[in-house]
Amino acid sequence: MSFERDHYDAVVVGAGPNGLAAAITLKRKFRSVLLVEAKETVGGGTRSAELTLPGFIHDVCSAVQPLALSSPFFRQLELHRYGLEWIHPEIPLAHPFGDGEALCLHRSLEATADLLGPDGRAYREMLQPFVENHERLLSDVLKPLPLPENPILMARFGLKALRTARNLAEAKFRGAQTRALFAGLAAHAMIPLEKPATAAFGILLAVLAHGVGWPVVKGGSQKLAEALAACFRESGGEIRTGVEVRAMGDLPRAERYVFDVTPRQLLTIEGLGISEGYRAKLSRFRYGPGVCKSDWALAGPIPWKADACRRAGTVHLGGSLEEIGAAIRDAHEGRTCPAPYVVLAQQSLCDPTRAPAGRHTAWAYCHVPHGSPEDMTPVIEERIERLAPGFRALILARSSMPATAMERHNANYVGGDINGGVQDLRQLYSRPVLSLFPYRTSQKNIYICSSSTPPGGGVHGLCGYYAARGL
Ligand SMILES: Cc1cc2nc3c(=O)[nH]c(=O)nc-3n(C[C@H](O)[C@H](O)[C@H](O)COP(=O)(O)OP(=O)(O)OC[C@H]3O[C@@H](n4cnc5c(N)ncnc54)[C@H](O)[C@@H]3O)c2cc1C
């Protein structure tokens, strides 16, 4: 394998959002930086492709990007200069119920609270201080160490966030539908709603909806990866795709190596020279349930019974708090749930570049046991059809990716786990190991920067940024 140089100041392995962020940050500090990617395109979890039919652009993994839009690091980069455009759906999120009704999160906190009837006041009071200070809150929450710059705000957040999602929803809200809306948000944690700190995910996703919105990238999430790559190249960085690193011998010599991979993959790379003690710690890193992902090319928009769903970018299909809770618990405990909780996005409603004129795309996933080969697409379609009769008749083509296919698409999705490892209280800040600088391995010039490090899963690039900043 030939590279432009035989020696670099830094080499980054893996061009997901964290690898790209690490490479950009390192290039600001050092002269020669190489970014190496196993697949033919950069992006990792921010790739898009014509998965179904020509002219239909699907987000292969991430689709809805509030974390990217609010990322303090991405904001510095002025990515619009490299072609990045955000598009906001009319309504960030809708949560339908069987009878044609739906609750939704509007951009406006007030408008959302007004929908919640007797729960509106509690909802407003719970979120207002965080929505008003969302930039300060997010910059503290999305940080490696719990050393907040805004301790009073963080203490206030912590009091609610550390509770279980179920307990917070039941204590704050009387209405079954409001509780379900909150449960659908908290379920993104992919851990049972009775576990401590699951409330944090529910609160944060609501704060993001009201503070910045839940946008998609015009033309597909791939455009975000391309903008990051263009930013890196413009600063003089070098990118090599199609190079799967199996051993240190596959890479040129460098002063430091930063890996955008998860612990299990790092352990398979030959010649790292990491200690037995560190190896043992990494091998105890815990992965979570997987996802099964489905995409559709559609002859028209999904004919939801509930009007709000026809205008929403994201739709949560899960029913009540109890039903969502049972679905998450099943996946967590290794059972396939017959009525899974489904996260669905309909990007083409607000971004017409995703499909030919008059046609549409839809994207969805549900949680499944770790490593499950099961194709849940028929079950997901059944769920949608019940809430949107006529959906199936619109399907022109479909693509299914069970958890095992997800891992083949991207080695970082071990067993289909899209968060780079369980994000429970125990493993939130101690990812991949408990340390003041968790990006460092036992080998002095080898670092790790994937979502298996703080602040964890999602497209924000902050794992890569904080890892590289500390070198
Ligand atoms: C179905 C699905 C839906 C999601 N939805 C959202 C969403 O809507 N919003 C959101 O914020 N997040 C979402 N996510 C999560 C998000 O995609 C990830 O958290 C994020 O991409 C993690 O970034 P990363 O850089 O750590 O790793 P990745 O994006 O996984 O990138 C890792 C890169 O490293 C490369 N690599 C791995 N091993 C090697 C090797 N040995 N040699 C060379 N290269 C290697 C891989 O090919 C890959 O390109 C979703 C994920 C999935 C799968």
The ligand as an SDF file (V2000), in Angstrom:
LIG
                    3D

 53 58  0  0  0  0  0  0  0  0999 V2000
  -29.5610    2.6140   11.4640 C   0  0  0  0  0  0  0  0  0  0  0  0
  -28.8710    3.7140   12.2080 C   0  0  0  0  0  0  0  0  0  0  0  0
  -29.5560    4.8890   12.4750 C   0  0  0  0  0  0  0  0  0  0  0  0
  -28.9330    5.9290   13.1550 C   0  0  0  0  0  0  0  0  0  0  0  0
  -29.6060    7.0960   13.3040 N   0  0  0  0  0  0  0  0  0  0  0  0
  -28.9780    8.1680   13.8410 C   0  0  0  0  0  0  0  0  0  0  0  0
  -29.5760    9.4390   13.7710 C   0  0  0  0  0  0  0  0  0  0  0  0
  -30.6430    9.5940   13.1680 O   0  0  0  0  0  0  0  0  0  0  0  0
  -28.9200   10.4810   14.3540 N   0  0  0  0  0  0  0  0  0  0  0  0
  -27.7070   10.3300   14.9760 C   0  0  0  0  0  0  0  0  0  0  0  0
  -27.1410   11.3200   15.5020 O   0  0  0  0  0  0  0  0  0  0  0  0
  -27.0790    9.1140   14.9920 N   0  0  0  0  0  0  0  0  0  0  0  0
  -27.6820    8.0500   14.4370 C   0  0  0  0  0  0  0  0  0  0  0  0
  -27.0390    6.8340   14.3680 N   0  0  0  0  0  0  0  0  0  0  0  0
  -25.7570    6.6500   15.1020 C   0  0  0  0  0  0  0  0  0  0  0  0
  -24.5670    7.2620   14.3580 C   0  0  0  0  0  0  0  0  0  0  0  0
  -24.5640    6.8500   13.0190 O   0  0  0  0  0  0  0  0  0  0  0  0
  -23.2680    6.8370   15.0330 C   0  0  0  0  0  0  0  0  0  0  0  0
  -23.3460    7.1020   16.4320 O   0  0  0  0  0  0  0  0  0  0  0  0
  -22.0720    7.5710   14.4620 C   0  0  0  0  0  0  0  0  0  0  0  0
  -21.9570    7.3480   13.0760 O   0  0  0  0  0  0  0  0  0  0  0  0
  -20.7920    7.1140   15.1520 C   0  0  0  0  0  0  0  0  0  0  0  0
  -19.6940    7.7490   14.5340 O   0  0  0  0  0  0  0  0  0  0  0  0
  -18.2140    7.1180   14.5890 P   0  0  0  0  0  0  0  0  0  0  0  0
  -17.3380    8.0370   13.8320 O   0  0  0  0  0  0  0  0  0  0  0  0
  -17.8710    6.8150   16.0010 O   0  0  0  0  0  0  0  0  0  0  0  0
  -18.3090    5.7090   13.8710 O   0  0  0  0  0  0  0  0  0  0  0  0
  -18.8810    5.3060   12.4540 P   0  0  0  0  0  0  0  0  0  0  0  0
  -19.7380    6.3560   11.9050 O   0  0  0  0  0  0  0  0  0  0  0  0
  -19.4530    3.9650   12.6410 O   0  0  0  0  0  0  0  0  0  0  0  0
  -17.5870    5.2350   11.5190 O   0  0  0  0  0  0  0  0  0  0  0  0
  -16.5520    4.2930   11.6980 C   0  0  0  0  0  0  0  0  0  0  0  0
  -15.7750    4.1940   10.4000 C   0  0  0  0  0  0  0  0  0  0  0  0
  -14.5850    3.4300   10.6230 O   0  0  0  0  0  0  0  0  0  0  0  0
  -14.4010    2.5490    9.5220 C   0  0  0  0  0  0  0  0  0  0  0  0
  -13.5810    1.4190    9.9900 N   0  0  0  0  0  0  0  0  0  0  0  0
  -13.9270    0.5210   10.9360 C   0  0  0  0  0  0  0  0  0  0  0  0
  -12.9370   -0.3800   11.0950 N   0  0  0  0  0  0  0  0  0  0  0  0
  -11.9520   -0.0190   10.2280 C   0  0  0  0  0  0  0  0  0  0  0  0
  -10.6700   -0.5750    9.9130 C   0  0  0  0  0  0  0  0  0  0  0  0
  -10.1970   -1.6650   10.5440 N   0  0  0  0  0  0  0  0  0  0  0  0
   -9.9110    0.0390    8.9560 N   0  0  0  0  0  0  0  0  0  0  0  0
  -10.3650    1.1600    8.3330 C   0  0  0  0  0  0  0  0  0  0  0  0
  -11.5690    1.7130    8.5900 N   0  0  0  0  0  0  0  0  0  0  0  0
  -12.3500    1.1250    9.5250 C   0  0  0  0  0  0  0  0  0  0  0  0
  -15.8080    2.1540    9.1350 C   0  0  0  0  0  0  0  0  0  0  0  0
  -15.8740    1.6520    7.8050 O   0  0  0  0  0  0  0  0  0  0  0  0
  -16.5500    3.4850    9.3060 C   0  0  0  0  0  0  0  0  0  0  0  0
  -16.5020    4.2410    8.1150 O   0  0  0  0  0  0  0  0  0  0  0  0
  -27.6030    5.7840   13.6450 C   0  0  0  0  0  0  0  0  0  0  0  0
  -26.9040    4.6070   13.3630 C   0  0  0  0  0  0  0  0  0  0  0  0
  -27.5210    3.5900   12.6330 C   0  0  0  0  0  0  0  0  0  0  0  0
  -26.7430    2.3640   12.2710 C   0  0  0  0  0  0  0  0  0  0  0  0
  1  2  1  0
  2  3  1  0
  2 52  2  0
  3  4  2  0
  4  5  1  0
  4 50  1  0
  5  6  2  0
  6  7  1  0
  6 13  1  0
  7  8  2  0
  7  9  1  0
  9 10  1  0
 10 11  2  0
 10 12  1  0
 12 13  2  0
 13 14  1  0
 14 15  1  0
 14 50  1  0
 15 16  1  0
 16 17  1  0
 16 18  1  0
 18 19  1  0
 18 20  1  0
 20 21  1  0
 20 22  1  0
 22 23  1  0
 23 24  1  0
 24 25  2  0
 24 26  1  0
 24 27  1  0
 27 28  1  0
 28 29  2  0
 28 30  1  0
 28 31  1  0
 31 32  1  0
 32 33  1  0
 33 34  1  0
 33 48  1  0
 34 35  1  0
 35 36  1  0
 35 46  1  0
 36 37  1  0
 36 45  1  0
 37 38  2  0
 38 39  1  0
 39 40  1  0
 39 45  2  0
 40 41  1  0
 40 42  2  0
 42 43  1  0
 43 44  2  0
 44 45  1  0
 46 47  1  0
 46 48  1  0
 48 49  1  0
 50 51  2  0
 51 52  1  0
 52 53  1  0
M  END
$$$$
